[in-house]
Amino acid sequence: MSVLTSVILTALVVGVVGLIVGFLLVTAGEKFKVEVDEKEVAIRAELPGNNCGGCGYPGCDGLAAAIAKGEAPANACPVGGAKVGAKISEILGVEAAATKKMVAFVRCSGDCDTALDKCNYLGIKDCRAAAVVPGRGAKHCVKGCKGFGSCVSVCQFDAIHVVNGIAVVDRNKCVGCGKCVATCPNGLIVLIPDDAKYVVQCNSQDKGKAVKEACSAGCLGCTACTKQCEFGAITMNGNVAVIDQDKCQKCGKCAEKCPAKIIRER
Amino acid sequence: MSEMVLVLIGAALVNNVVLSQFYGLCPFLGVSKQVKTAASMGVAVIFVITIASAVASLIYDLVLTPLDLQFLQTIVFILVIAGLVQFVEMFLKKSSPALYQSLGVYLPLITTNCAVLGVALTNVQKEYSFATSVVNGIGTSVGFTIAIVILAGIREKMENNNIIAPLKGMPIVLFTAALMAIAFNGFSGLI
């Protein structure tokens, strides 16, 4: 058999088998057609389609089914935010509930200039791997950003990058899906309202002296800010201050008084 | 006749597809949480493998061999298997949406279940006749069903046990599977 005939035969056999299978499937598809909720299809069309899982459902299809059934609120998609929420509310015929845009925020300011190294880390360049080895990475501060960018690798929106040894969120690109929050082995990343003005950029639970030895930009746990705040928005979580963004009135007195200058204006 | 019985028992127990050949581990571990879904997965796999080995054997004997195109076996078999799985998926979606939900992503994954392709290729390799191929397919898929149902039964019991933290979830399941494989080793003297 010449090469040409065998090539033609090959194409014919595969093509014919494919055609037969396709034809049978189309026939079966007609016969076993399942009525899908029209709403579900319409909602699915409005969802972003990233399948990031930020809503807690398996992909956009799962969320669309849940919204159509009334198991999830219309604004459950953190990526689409208020815009998509409003459109879906329209489909469902209910009033749109206001959603606050949430963005990821890295609670650490220990970059290459401020945080000191205690060793030369030669292990796997991944935060999750570094977090389980004895010593937990190169930096003195074990609670700080390791800077290997595990969060960068899970971000589907190109919104987080390692700059000068520390993860930095691009607020314009961040959609608040929460993937990085779940990935960071130190639990450094939290979702805060996009309009939050003052933030505590440290997560160290060490005492003041130990913090100073490890990093020149760390919360000393002095509690000066909690005394300053008139609205009771700042509390101490162990040795680190935490701002309740719902209570914060954005007066900025805490940032003025902070001796370590880690309460910062964004 | 006795040859058929030997092929059947050999495929189901002695050369168990999961426990001694390590085919189809993904659904074996993924869908073995409840006996009921495991059994339905088993039935779906029996259906797909039996028909796939029949169709694959027919195509090989009647189309590929006369045309001297044996090298096409893998790609044509994959095509047929993918079509079959699509069909099973449609059928289940229509007839039993609850089962469709509980099988989830593992149903379309039967396509990539190497046990299916494995059986079709083994049939060709061992030059089984059409009838023997079908029997081998039934035996293999019954073996898969036996293994997955037993594992699901053990996992259901294990839910109530106090398992130490490092072994919770997948690790203890893998240990269980390993012990089952050793147990199935006992069948090796049967034939």
Interface residues (C-beta under 8 A of the other chain):
Chain A: M1 S6 L9 T10 V13 V14 V17 G18 V21 G22 L24 L25 A28 G29 F32 K33 V34
Chain B: I59 V63 L64 L67 D68 L69 L72 I75 V76 L79 V80 A82 G83 Q86 F87 M90 F91 K93 K94 S95 P97
